[in-house]
Amino acid sequence: MNQELRALFVADQAERNDHPAYDTPEYWQLRERDAKRRQRVNELIAEGLLTAPDDYFHAALIFQHGETLEDIWQAHELAQRAAAMGATKSMGDKDSLWLAAAALYPFQFHLSLFKGEAHTVSICCIYMLNLNVALRLLSRRFVGNHQVC
């Protein structure tokens, strides 16, 4: 297990014990620390330093607190990889399959911002498509004040 990644995971979870109220200075400081953790996890992934199932679970949970569709989808994919590698009970009663499913909820919520005309985007469609293709389709389909990550 990657100990640096585990430390990032522990720090991420510790900050959720006393979560600051939305739109306070403390909240925005937390979001900055979340972004730095995600950046470091991306570096660890690029360096090939995730090897154990729990590494993928820890990375997924850090990305679960992301701000973009890409972050949230990354959480889903990392959790799926952890599950495929056999990560179970990585966080008490929450395992990788739970996290893979849980990541889809905020993903679907973010997509709901892109409703247009009488159309909505089906999460099943997004799940089956490559994320980049899905985002391109969304950016063509839904215009206006909304920006696709």
ChimeraX attribute file (.defattr): number of C-alpha atoms within 10 A of each C-alpha:
attribute: neighborCount
match mode: 1-to-1
recipient: residues
	/A:1	13
	/A:2	15
	/A:3	9
	/A:4	14
	/A:5	22
	/A:6	16
	/A:7	12
	/A:8	20
	/A:9	20
	/A:10	13
	/A:11	15
	/A:12	19
	/A:13	15
	/A:14	11
	/A:15	13
	/A:16	10
	/A:17	8
	/A:18	8
	/A:19	12
	/A:20	15
	/A:21	10
	/A:22	9
	/A:23	8
	/A:24	10
	/A:25	11
	/A:26	13
	/A:27	14
	/A:28	14
	/A:29	12
	/A:30	17
	/A:31	15
	/A:32	12
	/A:33	15
	/A:34	21
	/A:35	17
	/A:36	13
	/A:37	21
	/A:38	22
	/A:39	13
	/A:40	16
	/A:41	24
	/A:42	14
	/A:43	12
	/A:44	16
	/A:45	15
	/A:46	10
	/A:47	9
	/A:48	9
	/A:49	15
	/A:50	19
	/A:51	13
	/A:52	14
	/A:53	21
	/A:54	27
	/A:55	26
	/A:56	27
	/A:57	32
	/A:58	29
	/A:59	27
	/A:60	31
	/A:61	24
	/A:62	26
	/A:63	28
	/A:64	26
	/A:65	18
	/A:66	21
	/A:67	15
	/A:68	16
	/A:69	19
	/A:70	17
	/A:71	20
	/A:72	27
	/A:73	23
	/A:74	22
	/A:75	30
	/A:76	28
	/A:77	18
	/A:78	25
	/A:79	33
	/A:80	22
	/A:81	21
	/A:82	28
	/A:83	21
	/A:84	13
	/A:85	15
	/A:86	15
	/A:87	21
	/A:88	19
	/A:89	13
	/A:90	15
	/A:91	12
	/A:92	7
	/A:93	8
	/A:94	11
	/A:95	19
	/A:96	30
	/A:97	21
	/A:98	16
	/A:99	22
	/A:100	26
	/A:101	13
	/A:102	16
	/A:103	24
	/A:104	18
	/A:105	13
	/A:106	18
	/A:107	21
	/A:108	17
	/A:109	12
	/A:110	15
	/A:111	19
	/A:112	14
	/A:113	14
	/A:114	20
	/A:115	15
	/A:116	13
	/A:117	7
	/A:118	5
	/A:119	10
	/A:120	13
	/A:121	17
	/A:122	11
	/A:123	16
	/A:124	9
	/A:125	10
	/A:126	20
	/A:127	13
	/A:128	9
	/A:129	12
	/A:130	10
	/A:131	15
	/A:132	11
	/A:133	11
	/A:134	15
	/A:135	18
	/A:136	11
	/A:137	12
	/A:138	18
	/A:139	16
	/A:140	9
	/A:141	14
	/A:142	18
	/A:143	13
	/A:144	8
	/A:145	7
	/A:146	11
	/A:147	11
	/A:148	18
	/A:149	10
